[in-house]
Amino acid sequence: MAKNAFTKEQEKKFYLETWYYFKNEPFYITSMAVNTRDYKVLKEIILNVYDEVAGKVTHETLFREQLNAMGITDEEIANHQCLPSTTAINKGAEKLYCEPPIERNLGAFYADETMSAVLSTQFNDALLNQGYDKNVRKHWIMHVNVEISHSNNAFNAIAPYLVNQEGRDLFEEGINTYLQLLETYWDGVDAIVRG
């Protein structure tokens, strides 16, 4: 992604799929709150989502501004038909975050946020490679630090649930299921970008 420049059409396809992959994440993460009565877990969930939506400008707005600055219009965003693999990661993430048990929720949360910390740097580097300045890249520049905090939030939330084997098994199931969905998502994106 960061080493080879995209054509404008590849770039559009790639970032529209990425938009729909990330767009609803704060809602899914928030849904975990109904699966716990642990205030420490609730606090970490709230801190994570607060970063996404409570500033002067939401992360969703920053991402939309990035797409617009790249020449992708709001109409193109609204009319984009996602790949089945993008739809699958959204439905899968929603299920992983919404349906109990909390141990599985937290496994998915940890996998998602840890992966996002790495992806933020890669997205920023890729946009830099495409010749975009920091004003276009601000969404990802900001996320480089925010996602480290988010992965820490996820880590802090899991401790009470890893004290027994059943909790660890459910946590690992959440991680592995999320990563399988993510691998399928990237395979789908790779196929459309390569044409």
C-alpha positions as CSV (number, residue, x, y, z in Angstrom):
1,M,0.0,0.0,0.0
2,A,2.7,2.5,0.9
3,K,5.3,1.4,-1.7
4,N,3.3,1.4,-5.0
5,A,1.2,4.3,-6.1
6,F,-2.5,3.7,-6.9
7,T,-4.2,5.0,-10.0
8,K,-7.0,7.4,-9.2
9,E,-9.6,4.6,-9.8
10,Q,-7.7,2.2,-7.5
11,E,-7.4,4.9,-4.9
12,K,-11.1,5.6,-5.1
13,K,-12.1,2.0,-4.7
14,F,-9.7,1.4,-1.9
15,Y,-10.7,4.3,0.2
16,L,-14.5,3.9,-0.4
17,E,-14.2,0.3,0.9
18,T,-12.1,1.6,3.9
19,W,-14.8,4.2,4.6
20,Y,-17.5,1.6,4.9
21,Y,-15.2,-0.7,6.9
22,F,-14.6,2.0,9.6
23,K,-17.8,4.1,9.4
24,N,-19.9,2.2,12.0
25,E,-17.2,1.1,14.4
26,P,-18.0,3.5,17.2
27,F,-21.6,2.2,17.3
28,Y,-20.5,-1.4,17.5
29,I,-18.0,-0.6,20.2
30,T,-20.6,1.3,22.2
31,S,-22.9,-1.7,22.1
32,M,-20.5,-3.7,24.3
33,A,-21.6,-1.6,27.2
34,V,-24.8,-3.6,27.5
35,N,-22.9,-6.8,28.0
36,T,-21.1,-5.8,31.1
37,R,-21.8,-4.3,34.5
38,D,-18.1,-3.7,35.2
39,Y,-17.4,0.1,35.5
40,K,-13.8,-0.3,34.5
41,V,-14.8,-1.9,31.2
42,L,-17.5,0.7,30.7
43,K,-14.9,3.5,31.2
44,E,-12.6,2.1,28.6
45,I,-15.4,1.7,26.1
46,I,-16.5,5.3,26.7
47,L,-13.0,6.7,26.5
48,N,-12.5,4.9,23.2
49,V,-15.8,6.1,21.6
50,Y,-15.3,9.6,23.1
51,D,-12.2,10.0,21.1
52,E,-14.1,9.1,17.9
53,V,-17.2,11.4,18.3
54,A,-16.8,14.0,21.0
55,G,-14.3,16.4,19.7
56,K,-15.1,19.5,17.7
57,V,-15.1,17.3,14.6
58,T,-15.9,13.6,14.6
59,H,-13.4,11.1,13.1
60,E,-16.1,10.3,10.6
61,T,-16.2,13.9,9.5
62,L,-12.4,14.0,9.2
63,F,-12.4,10.9,7.1
64,R,-15.1,12.3,4.8
65,E,-13.1,15.5,4.5
66,Q,-10.1,13.4,3.5
67,L,-12.1,11.6,0.8
68,N,-13.5,14.9,-0.5
69,A,-10.0,16.4,-0.7
70,M,-8.9,13.3,-2.7
71,G,-11.7,14.1,-5.2
72,I,-14.2,11.5,-3.9
73,T,-17.6,13.2,-3.7
74,D,-20.3,12.8,-1.1
75,E,-22.5,11.4,-3.8
76,E,-19.9,8.8,-4.7
77,I,-19.6,7.9,-1.0
78,A,-23.4,7.6,-0.6
79,N,-23.8,5.5,-3.8
80,H,-20.9,3.1,-3.4
81,Q,-21.8,-0.6,-3.3
82,C,-19.5,-2.4,-0.9
83,L,-17.8,-5.6,-1.6
84,P,-19.4,-8.7,0.0
85,S,-16.2,-8.9,2.2
86,T,-16.7,-5.3,3.4
87,T,-20.3,-6.1,4.3
88,A,-19.2,-9.3,6.0
89,I,-16.6,-7.5,8.2
90,N,-19.3,-5.0,9.2
91,K,-21.9,-7.6,10.0
92,G,-19.3,-9.8,11.7
93,A,-17.9,-6.9,13.8
94,E,-21.4,-5.9,14.8
95,K,-22.2,-9.4,16.0
96,L,-18.8,-9.7,17.8
97,Y,-19.4,-6.5,19.6
98,C,-23.1,-6.7,20.3
99,E,-23.7,-10.3,21.3
100,P,-22.5,-11.6,24.7
101,P,-20.3,-12.8,26.2
102,I,-18.2,-9.8,27.0
103,E,-15.0,-11.8,26.9
104,R,-15.5,-12.4,23.1
105,N,-16.5,-8.8,22.7
106,L,-13.3,-7.7,24.3
107,G,-11.2,-10.0,22.1
108,A,-12.7,-8.5,19.0
109,F,-12.2,-5.0,20.4
110,Y,-8.5,-5.7,21.2
111,A,-7.8,-7.2,17.8
112,D,-9.5,-4.3,16.1
113,E,-7.8,-1.5,18.0
114,T,-4.4,-3.1,18.0
115,M,-4.6,-3.6,14.2
116,S,-5.9,0.0,13.8
117,A,-2.8,1.3,15.5
118,V,-0.6,-0.3,12.9
119,L,-3.0,0.6,10.0
120,S,-3.0,4.3,10.8
121,T,0.7,4.6,10.2
122,Q,0.3,2.6,7.0
123,F,-2.6,4.7,5.7
124,N,-0.6,7.9,6.4
125,D,2.5,6.5,4.7
126,A,0.4,5.4,1.7
127,L,-1.2,8.8,1.3
128,L,2.2,10.5,1.6
129,N,3.4,8.1,-1.1
130,Q,0.5,9.2,-3.3
131,G,1.7,12.9,-2.9
132,Y,-1.0,14.1,-0.4
133,D,0.0,16.8,2.1
134,K,-0.7,16.8,5.8
135,N,-4.0,18.6,5.4
136,V,-5.4,15.6,3.4
137,R,-3.6,13.1,5.7
138,K,-4.8,14.7,9.0
139,H,-7.3,12.0,9.7
140,W,-4.6,9.4,9.8
141,I,-1.9,11.6,11.3
142,M,-4.2,12.2,14.3
143,H,-5.1,8.5,14.5
144,V,-1.4,7.4,14.8
145,N,-1.5,8.5,18.4
146,V,-5.2,8.0,19.1
147,E,-5.1,4.4,18.1
148,I,-2.3,3.6,20.5
149,S,-4.5,5.0,23.2
150,H,-7.4,2.9,21.9
151,S,-5.4,-0.3,22.0
152,N,-4.4,0.6,25.6
153,N,-8.1,1.1,26.4
154,A,-8.9,-2.3,25.0
155,F,-6.0,-3.9,26.9
156,N,-7.1,-2.2,30.2
157,A,-10.6,-3.5,29.8
158,I,-9.7,-7.2,29.5
159,A,-7.8,-8.0,32.7
160,P,-10.7,-9.1,34.8
161,Y,-11.7,-11.6,32.1
162,L,-8.5,-13.4,31.6
163,V,-8.2,-14.9,35.1
164,N,-9.6,-18.2,34.1
165,Q,-9.3,-20.5,31.1
166,E,-12.9,-20.1,29.9
167,G,-12.4,-16.3,29.8
168,R,-9.1,-16.6,27.9
169,D,-10.7,-19.0,25.4
170,L,-13.6,-16.7,24.7
171,F,-11.2,-13.7,24.4
172,E,-9.0,-15.6,21.9
173,E,-12.1,-16.6,20.0
174,G,-13.0,-12.9,19.6
175,I,-9.5,-12.1,18.4
176,N,-9.4,-15.0,15.9
177,T,-12.9,-14.4,14.5
178,Y,-12.2,-10.7,14.0
179,L,-8.8,-11.4,12.3
180,Q,-10.5,-13.9,10.0
181,L,-13.0,-11.3,8.9
182,L,-10.2,-8.8,8.5
183,E,-8.2,-11.2,6.3
184,T,-11.2,-11.8,4.1
185,Y,-11.8,-8.0,3.9
186,W,-8.2,-7.3,2.8
187,D,-8.4,-10.2,0.2
188,G,-11.5,-8.5,-1.3
189,V,-9.9,-5.0,-1.4
190,D,-6.7,-6.4,-2.9
191,A,-8.7,-8.1,-5.7
192,I,-10.6,-4.9,-6.7
193,V,-7.5,-2.7,-6.4
194,R,-5.5,-5.1,-8.7
195,G,-8.4,-5.1,-11.1
